[in-house]
Amino acid sequence: MPRALICLAICLACAVNALAGTSEVVEYQVKAAFLYKFGTYVDWPAQAFALPDSPVVIGVMGADAVADEIAQISTGRTINGRPVLVKKLGRGAALNTVHILFIARSHGAALADTLAATKGQPILVVTETEDPPPSSVINFVVAGDKVRFDIALPSAEINSIKLSARLLSVARKVIGGPL
């Protein structure tokens, strides 16, 4: 009997570890799907694109798994009639061709510098921090077991991008919106 209990304990421990790993994978899959979908609810100024058929560029900093997932999701699809291009970006990368930028929490040390570089640029900046940084337009939060997001309208305005009312309606919280 004690041997059976030990085996059960080992199986439970393995299941918990597998579940924990799976939940992180699922979290990144959900965030990747959101990042792709966010693009359909954004109006960028005309000068954000070099040509009428230029792709929507989604840049990812500090989360290669998210970048890989977005690339898989967006294969053969478009955002507002434009092809999608996913780029994995490192610290100090040029951001002037990016339209959606996801900055993972693992990139936190360089967050302030990256946000300063995006301020006033037509970029939808998406973060995943405990306290949303002032220049982030969308910040992912995990509430319970669900991935949700908050939106900061003043940051969108500074970056000259317009967000659809439909996107605002599904946000957990809209900062700077009508009361």
C-alpha positions as CSV (number, residue, x, y, z in Angstrom):
1,M,0.0,0.0,0.0
2,P,2.7,2.6,0.8
3,R,4.3,1.8,-2.6
4,A,1.0,2.6,-4.3
5,L,0.7,5.9,-2.5
6,I,4.3,6.8,-3.5
7,C,3.4,6.0,-7.1
8,L,0.2,8.0,-6.9
9,A,2.2,11.0,-5.4
10,I,4.8,10.8,-8.2
11,C,2.0,10.6,-10.8
12,L,0.2,13.6,-9.3
13,A,3.4,15.6,-9.1
14,C,4.1,14.9,-12.8
15,A,0.6,15.8,-13.7
16,V,0.8,19.1,-11.8
17,N,4.1,19.9,-13.5
18,A,2.7,19.0,-16.9
19,L,-0.4,21.2,-16.3
20,A,1.8,24.1,-15.2
21,G,3.8,23.8,-18.4
22,T,0.6,23.5,-20.4
23,S,-1.0,26.5,-18.8
24,E,2.0,28.7,-19.8
25,V,1.8,27.3,-23.3
26,V,-1.9,27.9,-23.5
27,E,-1.4,31.4,-22.1
28,Y,1.1,32.2,-24.9
29,Q,-1.3,30.7,-27.5
30,V,-4.1,32.9,-26.3
31,K,-1.9,36.0,-26.3
32,A,-0.7,35.2,-29.8
33,A,-4.3,34.9,-31.0
34,F,-5.2,38.2,-29.3
35,L,-2.1,39.9,-30.9
36,Y,-3.1,38.8,-34.4
37,K,-6.8,39.7,-33.8
38,F,-6.0,43.2,-32.3
39,G,-4.7,44.2,-35.7
40,T,-8.2,43.9,-37.2
41,Y,-9.5,46.5,-34.7
42,V,-6.8,49.2,-35.3
43,D,-6.8,52.0,-37.7
44,W,-3.2,53.2,-38.5
45,P,-2.5,56.5,-40.1
46,A,-1.7,56.2,-43.9
47,Q,2.0,57.1,-43.3
48,A,2.4,54.0,-41.1
49,F,2.7,51.9,-44.3
50,A,5.3,52.5,-47.1
51,L,3.0,51.1,-49.8
52,P,-0.7,50.2,-50.1
53,D,0.2,46.5,-50.0
54,S,2.8,46.7,-47.3
55,P,2.4,44.1,-44.6
56,V,1.3,44.6,-41.1
57,V,4.4,43.9,-39.1
58,I,4.0,42.3,-35.7
59,G,7.2,42.5,-33.6
60,V,7.8,40.4,-30.6
61,M,10.4,41.1,-27.9
62,G,11.4,38.4,-25.4
63,A,8.9,35.7,-26.3
64,D,9.9,33.6,-29.2
65,A,7.1,31.1,-28.5
66,V,4.6,33.9,-29.0
67,A,6.2,35.0,-32.2
68,D,6.2,31.4,-33.5
69,E,2.5,31.0,-32.6
70,I,1.5,34.3,-34.3
71,A,3.5,33.2,-37.4
72,Q,1.5,30.0,-37.4
73,I,-1.8,31.6,-36.8
74,S,-1.3,34.3,-39.5
75,T,0.0,32.0,-42.3
76,G,-2.1,32.7,-45.3
77,R,-4.2,35.3,-43.5
78,T,-4.4,39.1,-43.7
79,I,-5.1,42.0,-41.4
80,N,-7.3,44.6,-43.0
81,G,-6.4,43.2,-46.4
82,R,-2.6,43.3,-45.8
83,P,-0.3,40.4,-45.4
84,V,1.2,39.7,-42.0
85,L,4.9,39.6,-41.2
86,V,6.1,38.5,-37.8
87,K,9.5,39.5,-36.5
88,K,11.4,38.4,-33.4
89,L,13.1,41.5,-32.1
90,G,16.0,42.0,-29.7
91,R,17.0,44.9,-27.5
92,G,17.8,48.0,-29.5
93,A,16.0,46.7,-32.7
94,A,14.7,49.2,-35.2
95,L,11.0,49.7,-34.5
96,N,10.1,52.1,-37.3
97,T,8.6,49.4,-39.5
98,V,6.6,47.6,-36.7
99,H,2.8,48.1,-36.4
100,I,2.1,45.9,-33.4
101,L,4.8,45.4,-30.8
102,F,4.5,42.8,-28.0
103,I,7.0,43.3,-25.2
104,A,7.1,40.2,-23.0
105,R,7.8,40.5,-19.2
106,S,11.1,38.8,-19.8
107,H,12.2,42.0,-21.7
108,G,11.4,44.1,-18.6
109,A,15.0,45.4,-18.1
110,A,14.8,47.2,-21.4
111,L,11.1,48.1,-21.2
112,A,11.6,51.8,-20.4
113,D,14.0,52.3,-23.4
114,T,11.8,50.4,-25.8
115,L,8.7,52.3,-24.7
116,A,10.5,55.6,-25.1
117,A,11.4,54.6,-28.7
118,T,7.8,53.9,-29.5
119,K,6.2,57.0,-28.0
120,G,4.5,59.0,-30.8
121,Q,5.1,56.3,-33.4
122,P,2.1,54.7,-35.0
123,I,2.6,51.4,-33.1
124,L,0.1,49.4,-31.1
125,V,2.3,48.6,-28.1
126,V,1.2,45.6,-26.1
127,T,2.8,44.6,-22.8
128,E,2.3,42.0,-20.0
129,T,3.2,43.7,-16.7
130,E,1.8,43.9,-13.3
131,D,1.5,47.7,-13.5
132,P,0.9,48.8,-17.0
133,P,3.6,51.2,-18.2
134,P,2.3,54.7,-19.2
135,S,3.2,54.2,-22.9
136,S,1.6,50.8,-23.3
137,V,-1.6,50.9,-25.3
138,I,-2.7,47.4,-24.3
139,N,-1.5,45.4,-21.3
140,F,-2.3,41.7,-20.8
141,V,-3.4,40.6,-17.4
142,V,-4.2,37.2,-16.1
143,A,-7.4,37.3,-14.0
144,G,-8.2,34.0,-12.5
145,D,-7.3,31.5,-15.2
146,K,-8.2,33.9,-18.1
147,V,-6.0,36.2,-20.2
148,R,-7.6,39.6,-20.3
149,F,-6.4,43.0,-21.3
150,D,-6.6,46.7,-20.3
151,I,-6.5,49.5,-22.8
152,A,-5.0,53.0,-22.3
153,L,-6.7,55.3,-24.8
154,P,-4.3,58.3,-24.1
155,S,-1.3,56.1,-25.3
156,A,-3.2,55.1,-28.4
157,E,-3.9,58.8,-29.1
158,I,-0.2,59.8,-28.6
159,N,0.7,57.0,-31.1
160,S,-1.9,58.3,-33.6
161,I,-3.8,55.0,-33.8
162,K,-7.5,54.5,-33.4
163,L,-9.0,51.5,-31.7
164,S,-12.4,50.1,-32.6
165,A,-15.3,50.4,-30.1
166,R,-15.7,46.7,-30.5
167,L,-12.2,46.1,-29.1
168,L,-12.9,48.6,-26.2
169,S,-16.1,46.8,-25.4
170,V,-14.3,43.5,-24.6
171,A,-11.4,45.0,-22.6
172,R,-11.3,44.4,-18.9
173,K,-10.6,48.0,-18.3
174,V,-10.4,51.1,-20.5
175,I,-8.2,53.9,-19.1
176,G,-9.0,57.4,-20.3
177,G,-12.3,56.4,-21.8
178,P,-15.7,58.0,-21.3
179,L,-17.1,57.6,-17.8
